[in-house]
Amino acid sequence: MTTEEKGYPPPMPILLAFLFACATALVSLPRGAEDGEQAQLVKPIPKTAGIDGAVIRVTNLAAEGPGSLREALDDRRPRLVVFEVGGVIDLRGRSLVVREPHLTVAGQTAPDPGITIIRGSLVVETSDVVIQHIAVRPGDGASLEADRTPDAMGTRRGKSGPVRDVVFDHCSATWAIDENLSASGPADVDSANDIDITSHDITLRSCLIAEGLSHSVHPKGEHSKGTLIHDGVRNVSIIGCLYAHNRERNPRLKGGTTATLFGSVMYDWGNQCVGVGARGNRRILEPAEAMLIDNVAIAGPDTRSAVFVKSVDPGAKVMLRDNVAVDAHGAPLRLADDGVRAVIDRPAEAGAYTQLERVLRTAGSRPARRDAVDARIVQSVIDGTGHIIDGQQQVGGYPVRGATKRALVVPENQRAGWLQRMSDELEIGAILDMTPLWKRLNVAPSPDSRK
């Protein structure tokens, strides 16, 4: 199955090389909804072999055992995981690891308030997986297992075989001890000749990636990080995501990586917004290559770096098109520092801020019915408030919610359409008053504004 059939942009290593040879090349990427066409805000459901496989129902919020999410993930069949329960799953420090392929986790099937996972992470170590409409918030209570530095979500090339064709769609990843949402694998690998040596072809779409814990329990000390694209990880697409209150790695591309960052928003980074380079963990790899298109970066209360793309170590190749980077009052920032081999193919046009409102309205696990955590983070972008945090207790602590139940009738056929309609209900209709943001940045309201 091709990436186009799954409904997200294709990996573009060849296009990347061509763009650096000829910066006038056209880029064919989705432009999002047209003005006034609200339904197009929701992208098609990516299809895995699991969507037509066995239906496994999560019926309780237990960390393990019959009817639990862990049991559903461990099943070896191609499978569609649906939820007849909503609420908080407390992993008690024992993270979820997906090792069996051909899986769709349909968090949109859960009744309100949806599914939130705390005190643990959700990691994919296999292929052909879609995770949708799930919130993961490890917090400093997650470090009870041997791995004391869990991400919230991500991929990891382990011993279970290739890790490819993985999509995180409409997920909320916050309060991680390490990165919030990453694509990882072994250190210092050269994936040019063996792409399966590490994770590849990974998509983060319409995710909210925020409030990585700074001075928490990480053994290295300060570690508020958004997304790490690890050594040699190729063909990563980050589309329509919101990064907020992460000190660094919004995202960070290490040596040997290739990625596209499209239509996303970065707010209140600390020392580094987007970081790029050529170094792996211990040696120099091929320079990272990236296309950054239609993104908006807005400095916040804790921002200390006045540049959009920062060279963590020299040599990365970056093509920039239609990006906006501004300080807290709308004054322009540098798009790239001198250590980046940057091609600014086209400066931002007047409508560049259109993506800003779209992302604020659509990112996260349940954007039309956000929980208090996601709603607060989105509002902080609008109001110019919020901070990088050291622990979840600074912002209200772990959510406490009772279980809700709803029986589901899962169709035998046309499941993709059924899931899409449920996803639509969680995205269409999100209402935001963007006025404070437009005033602070001194720009005209977006044509997409709906109050």
N, C-alpha and C positions, 0 to 999 in steps of 0.2 A: 504494500500500500504506500503510495507516495505521500509526501508531506502536504502537497496541495489537496489531496483527497481528504486529509485529516483537518483541513480548514485553517492552517496557519502558514506563514510565509516559508518558502524553501530556504535551506541553508545556502549561503552564497560565497563560498571561498573563491570560485572562479570570477564572479562579479567583483569581489573585493580587489583582486589582482588587476582586473581591467580598469577599475576606477582609479587606481593609483597610476596607471599608465596614461589614462585619459579621463580627467576629472569632469569632462562634459557629458559623460555617459548618463543615460537616464536610469533612474531607479524605479522599479515597479514594485511598490509596496501598498498594502491596503491603506486607504485614507480615512477609514472610520465612517461614521454616519454623515450623510449630507445634512445641511441645515434643515431642521424641522422634521427629519425622519427619525423619530425616536426609536423605532423598532430596530434600526440598523446598528444601534449601539451594542447590541448583543451579537457576538460573533458565533458562527456555527460551532456545534459541538464537535471536537476532535473524535474520530472514531477509532477504537481499538478492537482487537478480536474479542475482548472481554464483554463488549456491549451486547453481543448476541449470545453470550455464554450462559453459564449457570447463574441464577439469581440468588444471591446470598443476602439475607436480611439481618441487619444489626438491630437487635431488639432491646438492648440494655446498654448502660453506660459503664459497665464493669471494665477493668483494665485487662482482663483475660477471661477465658472460659466460654462456655456455650452462649451463643447470641452476641458475643463481643466483637468489636472491630478487629481486634488482634486475630481472633479465630478466622474471620473472613479474609483477612490479608494473607494468612498462612495457607489457605486452601490452594491446592495445586492446579485446579482447573482454570481455563479461561472463565472470567467471572465479572458480573456486574454487581457491585456492592451498593445496596440501598439502605436507607435508614427509616425505621419505624419508631425512632425515638430521637428526641432532641435534648440538648443540655451539655454538661461538662464531663469529659472523660479524663479522670485523674490517673496518669500512668505511673505515678509514685516513683519516678526515676528510671523506669524500665521502658526504653524507647521502642517504637514500632519500626520494624525493618521489613520492607517488601522484597522478597527474594524470588517469588514465583511470577512469571510474566503474564501478559494478556489480561490486564486489569483496568476496569473503570470504577473509580470511587465517586459516587454521585451524591455529594453532600447537599445538593439542592433538593433531594427527596426528603430531607429531615424536616419535621415540623419546627416552627419557631421555638426557641431562639437559634436553631441550627446546631451544628457540632463544633465545640471548642475543645481542644486537647491541651492539657496543662501538665507541667512537671515531667516533660519528656519530649521527644522529637518524632518526626515521621520521615524516614529515609528510604529512598528507592535504590535497590541494588540489582535491578533487572531491566528488561526492555518492554516496550509497548504498554505503557502505563499512562493513564490520565487521572489526576487528582483534582477534583472540583469542589468549590464552595466549602472549604474546611478552614478553620482557624486553629493555629498552633501557637501556644504561648508558654514556652518552657519555664521561664523565670529562674530565679536563683534556688528554687527548691527542686530543680531537675537533676542536680549533680549527685545522684545517689548511686549511680552505676559505675562500672569500671571507666567508661568514657565520661570524664568529669566536665567536658566542654562541648555539650551537644549544640548543633545547629537547631533551628526550629524545624526547617524542612530542607529537602534537597536530594541530590543524587550522589552516589558514592560507588566507585568501581571497586568491588570487593572480590570475593571468591565465587560468586554465584554466576559468573559469565558476563557477557557484554551488557553495558548499560547505555541504551540509546532509545530514541523516540519516546521521550518522557515529557509530559506536559503538566505544569501546575497552573491551573486556570481558576481565577477568582478565589485565590487563597489569601489568608491574612497570616503573616509570619512576624511575630513580635517577641521581644523580651528574651532573645537567645543569649546564651553565654558565649558561643562562638558566632558564626554568621547566622543571619536570619533565614536566608534561602540561597543555597549555593549549588554549584555543579562541581563535583570533586572526584579525585582519584589518586593514584600514586604520585609521589613527588618526582620532578625532574624527568618526566617521560617525553620522548619524541614520538608524537602520534602521526607524523607525516606519512610514515610507511605502514603503520598499524593503528588505525583509528580506534579500534576496539580496546586498545591498551588502557584507555580511560573513558570516562563518560563522554558522550557526544550526542549531537542533535537533541538538545534540551530546550524547551520553551517555557518561559515564565510570562504569563499573560494575565493582565488585569489583576495583578496581585498587589497587596498592601504590605510593604516591607519596612518595618519601622521599630524604633526604640530598642535597638540592640543594647544590651546592658554594658555600661562603660566600666566603672570600677566595681566589679562584682566578684565572682569567685574564680575567674579564669586565672590559671597559674602564671600567665604572662603579664598580669595586671590589667591595664586599660584594654578593653576589647569590644567597643561598640562598633559593629560591622554589619553592613547590609548584605551584599552578595559577593562571593568570591568565585570567579571563573578560574579553576585551578589549572596547574601546569598541563599544557597540551590539550585542554578540553576545547573541542571545535564545534562550530555550527550551533552556537547558542543564540536564541532569539528572545529578547526582552521587549515586550510590547504592552503599552498602556498601563505600566506599573507606577505605583507611588512609593517613593523612598522618602522617609521623613525621620529626622532625629537620630541618624546613624553617624557616628563621628567619621568613619571612613568606609570605602568600598561600596559606592552607590551607583554602579558596581565597580569591582576591581578585576581587570584582565591581566593575568600573569603571562609569562613567556609561552609561546607556542599556541596561543588561543586565537580563535576567530569568533566574532560576535556581531550581532546587529542590535542596536538599542534604538527603538522606534516609539515615538509618541508617548514618552514617559515623563514623569515629573520628579524632580529632586528638590527637597526642602530641608533647610537647617542642617546641612552637613557640618562637620567640625573642621578637621584638617585636610580633608580630601573629598571632593565630590566624586567624579569618575576618575579612577586610577588605572594607569596602563604602564606596561613595561615589557622587558624581554627576559627577565630573570625568573627562574624557577625557585625551588627552595634553596638549592646549593650551587646551581650552575646556570650559565646563560643559555637560553634556548632561542628559538626563532622569535623575532619581535611579534608582539600581539598585533592583530589586525582587526579593525572595527569600523563599522559604519554607524554614525550617530545622526539620526534624522528626526526632525520635528519634536525635539525634547525641550522642556522648560525647566531651568534650574533657578531657584529663588533662595537667596541667602536668608538665614534666620538668626535668632538670638545667640546661638552658639557657633555660628560660622566664623572661621578664622582664615580660610583660604579663599582668595578672590579670583579663582580661576575654575572653569568648568571641567576641563580635562587636564589632569595633573600627571606629569611623568614621575612615577615612583622610581623608575630607573630608565635611562634613555633608550630611544630607538623605536618605540611603538609607532605603527602606521594607522592613522585615523582619518577617515573622510567625514567631514561635517557638512550637513545641509539643513537649513531652516531651523537652527537651534537658537534658543533665547537663554541667556544667562544674565541675571540681574542681582543687584544687592537688595536689601530689605525695602528700599524705597523706589525701586525700578531703574536705577542707574546701571548701565551695562558693565558686565565683567568680561575679562578675557576669556575667549573660548578655549584656548590651549596655551600651555607654557612652552618655552623654547626647547624642552627636551622631547617634545612630541613631533613626529614627522606628520604634520597635519596638512590636509588639503581642504580648504573651505570652498566647497563647490558652489554654494549659493548662500548668500546671507539670508537671515530670517525676513519674511515678508510681514505685512501689517496683520495678517490673520494668524500669526504664529501662536498666539495665546489660545486659539481655539482648542488645542489639545489639552490645555490646562484644565478647563472646566470639564471636559469629557472624562479625564482621568479621575478628577475628584468625585464625579458622579458615579463612576462605574468600577473603581478599584476595590478590592477586598472581597470577603467571603459572602456577604449579603448586603450589597450596596444600597438597595432600596429600603432595607430594614436592618440597618447597622446596629450592632451592640454598642454599649457605652464606650468601649475601648476604641473601636474603629471610628465612631462618630467624633470622639474627642480629638483624635489625631487629624482627621480631615478638617475639623473646625480650626485646629491650630494653624493649618496652612492658610486658611482664609483670613484669620485674625492676626497672623504674624506672631503667634505665641508658641509656647511649648519649649521643651529643653531636652537635651540628651540626658538620659537617666542612668542611675546606678542599680536600681532595683525596682521591681514592680510595685512595691509598697508605696513608692513615691507618687504613683498615679492611681491609687485605689486598690491595688492588690489583685490576686486571682479572682476571676468571676465566680460567684456562687449562684447557681440556678437550679431549680428543681427540674426533674425529668418531665418531658411532655411526650405524648404517644399519639401515633396516627397510623392506622392500617393502610397499606398500599396494595393496589392492584396493578401489577407490572404487566404491560402488554407483551404478547408473544412476538409481535412483529412491530416494526417501525418504532423501535425504542429510542432511536436518536431524536426523532421529532418530539416524542413524549418528554424526554429529558430537556430538550431545548425549551419547550414551553414552561417547564418548571424553573429553568434558569432565567428565562425572560421575566418571570414574576418577581425574581429577586433583584433584578437590575433596573427594569423600566419603571419610571415613576419617582426616582430619587430626586428630591427637591433640595436645592441649596440656595442660600442668599449669598451671592458672590460679591455684593456691593463693597464690603470692607476691603477685599483683596484688590478689586479694580481701583478703588480710591488710593490705596497704599502704593500701588505700582504706577498710578497716574496713566492708566490706559482705558480706552473705551470698552464698555462691556462686550463680551463675546457675543456673536450672533446666536450662539446656542443657549444663551442665558434663559432660564425658565425659573421663575420665582414662585 
